[in-house]
Amino acid sequence: MKNLFTNGSRFRQILLISAIIISLYLSINIPESFAEPQTKPLAINLDEIEWGPPGGGNGSPLGLRTSRQGVDPTTGGPTYYAMFPAGTHFDLHWHTYDEHVVVVKGELTIELGDEVHELTTGSYIVIPGRLNHSWDIPQGGTEAVILVRRTGPADFHYVNK
């Protein structure tokens, strides 16, 4: 086979070198940190949240209201606020993906597997995927508001005791 560099064709040499450079350029992955961000900035006060209509039933507390703040474009995990009326209970359930929660208002009790925790404003909770858990909001107090971030799409699997 003839070597392209031995026939003296300067044009073929330039063409070959250009093809190699283009191939190398196209094979390099641009780091995600250089890509355009898909997340939009957001700053919101708790008293400015636009809540959805009261819902609930079939395991979740009647009167439960939520406000979605965003969805992770890679994992599909939503971030949202949830407001539980005083004196309500969220039945024992689990999710496929991890759940990270901050109590931003009120008090609540959470059952995580075999452990029970009394929590107040500022508390942080990590609920591993597939861990049974339930929520109770004390009667006679104020509603409880939590901020939730999931590591994947939201799903609810209720546990029959």
KEGUVO-137456 format. One record per residue (C-alpha): chain; residue in one letter; residue number from 1; z, x, y. Coordinates in steps of 0.02 Angstrom, whole numbers. Layout:
BEGIN
  mol  type  seq       w       u       v
    A     A  NUM       Z       X       Y
...
// end
This chain:
BEGIN
  mol  type  seq       w       u       v
    A     M    1       0       0       0
    A     K    2     -47      65     170
    A     N    3      92     107     292
    A     L    4      66      19     458
    A     F    5     126     172     553
    A     T    6       0     291     476
    A     N    7    -159     209     538
    A     G    8    -118     249     719
    A     S    9    -125      72     782
    A     R   10       0      63     924
    A     F   11     -25    -126     932
    A     R   12      29    -148     751
    A     Q   13     184     -41     780
    A     I   14     235    -145     931
    A     L   15     200    -306     835
    A     L   16     306    -250     686
    A     I   17     451    -193     795
    A     S   18     443    -357     893
    A     A   19     446    -458     732
    A     I   20     600    -360     672
    A     I   21     691    -387     837
    A     I   22     650    -573     839
    A     S   23     708    -591     658
    A     L   24     872    -503     696
    A     Y   25     899    -610     851
    A     L   26     869    -772     757
    A     S   27     985    -721     615
    A     I   28    1135    -690     729
    A     N   29    1255    -836     746
    A     I   30    1314    -863     923
    A     P   31    1505    -878     921
    A     E   32    1569   -1054     956
    A     S   33    1669    -985    1102
    A     F   34    1504    -960    1194
    A     A   35    1439   -1135    1156
    A     E   36    1454   -1276    1280
    A     P   37    1622   -1364    1259
    A     Q   38    1609   -1538    1183
    A     T   39    1782   -1585    1241
    A     K   40    1801   -1660    1413
    A     P   41    1954   -1623    1519
    A     L   42    2087   -1758    1525
    A     A   43    2252   -1774    1618
    A     I   44    2341   -1941    1607
    A     N   45    2513   -2007    1651
    A     L   46    2601   -2120    1527
    A     D   47    2605   -2263    1652
    A     E   48    2415   -2251    1676
    A     I   49    2368   -2276    1493
    A     E   50    2249   -2419    1458
    A     W   51    2320   -2502    1303
    A     G   52    2220   -2602    1178
    A     P   53    2274   -2779    1137
    A     P   54    2429   -2808    1030
    A     G   55    2390   -2803     846
    A     G   56    2476   -2766     684
    A     G   57    2512   -2855     523
    A     N   58    2477   -2808     342
    A     G   59    2602   -2665     349
    A     S   60    2591   -2612     530
    A     P   61    2711   -2685     659
    A     L   62    2662   -2846     748
    A     G   63    2633   -2807     931
    A     L   64    2578   -2627     897
    A     R   65    2463   -2566    1036
    A     T   66    2357   -2408    1037
    A     S   67    2254   -2308    1161
    A     R   68    2127   -2184    1093
    A     Q   69    2113   -2026    1197
    A     G   70    1979   -1933    1099
    A     V   71    1908   -1880     932
    A     D   72    1889   -1700     871
    A     P   73    1699   -1676     854
    A     T   74    1721   -1558     706
    A     T   75    1852   -1646     600
    A     G   76    1836   -1826     658
    A     G   77    2024   -1828     688
    A     P   78    2076   -1947     827
    A     T   79    2207   -1919     960
    A     Y   80    2291   -2078    1021
    A     Y   81    2448   -2156    1090
    A     A   82    2537   -2293     991
    A     M   83    2667   -2411    1064
    A     F   84    2789   -2496     945
    A     P   85    2891   -2645    1008
    A     A   86    3080   -2634     991
    A     G   87    3146   -2697     825
    A     T   88    2986   -2667     726
    A     H   89    2950   -2579     562
    A     F   90    2794   -2486     500
    A     D   91    2786   -2502     309
    A     L   92    2788   -2352     193
    A     H   93    2614   -2273     190
    A     W   94    2520   -2108     185
    A     H   95    2361   -2031     259
    A     T   96    2236   -1910     184
    A     Y   97    2250   -1787     328
    A     D   98    2397   -1709     420
    A     E   99    2470   -1802     568
    A     H  100    2554   -1718     718
    A     V  101    2662   -1831     825
    A     V  102    2763   -1817     985
    A     V  103    2885   -1953    1037
    A     V  104    2847   -1980    1221
    A     K  105    2960   -2131    1252
    A     G  106    3104   -2217    1166
    A     E  107    3192   -2189    1001
    A     L  108    3137   -2212     822
    A     T  109    3183   -2174     644
    A     I  110    3055   -2097     528
    A     E  111    3066   -2083     340
    A     L  112    2970   -1928     281
    A     G  113    2969   -1926      92
    A     D  114    3154   -1927      43
    A     E  115    3219   -1876     216
    A     V  116    3264   -1989     363
    A     H  117    3261   -1926     543
    A     E  118    3329   -2008     701
    A     L  119    3215   -1955     843
    A     T  120    3213   -1970    1033
    A     T  121    3093   -1930    1174
    A     G  122    3022   -1755    1157
    A     S  123    3037   -1747     968
    A     Y  124    2894   -1669     870
    A     I  125    2845   -1724     695
    A     V  126    2724   -1649     568
    A     I  127    2674   -1768     430
    A     P  128    2576   -1677     294
    A     G  129    2431   -1770     217
    A     R  130    2479   -1882      70
    A     L  131    2665   -1884     117
    A     N  132    2741   -2059     110
    A     H  133    2820   -2107     276
    A     S  134    2877   -2259     375
    A     W  135    2939   -2294     552
    A     D  136    3079   -2403     620
    A     I  137    3109   -2443     804
    A     P  138    3288   -2498     844
    A     Q  139    3321   -2680     888
    A     G  140    3383   -2713    1065
    A     G  141    3314   -2552    1140
    A     T  142    3150   -2515    1223
    A     E  143    2981   -2493    1141
    A     A  144    2938   -2322    1070
    A     V  145    2779   -2230    1118
    A     I  146    2709   -2087    1014
    A     L  147    2561   -1971    1040
    A     V  148    2468   -1939     877
    A     R  149    2339   -1807     833
    A     R  150    2262   -1812     660
    A     T  151    2173   -1667     573
    A     G  152    2042   -1784     500
    A     P  153    1986   -1965     509
    A     A  154    2123   -2097     511
    A     D  155    2157   -2192     352
    A     F  156    2308   -2293     294
    A     H  157    2365   -2309     113
    A     Y  158    2514   -2426      94
    A     V  159    2642   -2393     -43
    A     N  160    2713   -2538    -142
    A     K  161    2894   -2504    -186
// end
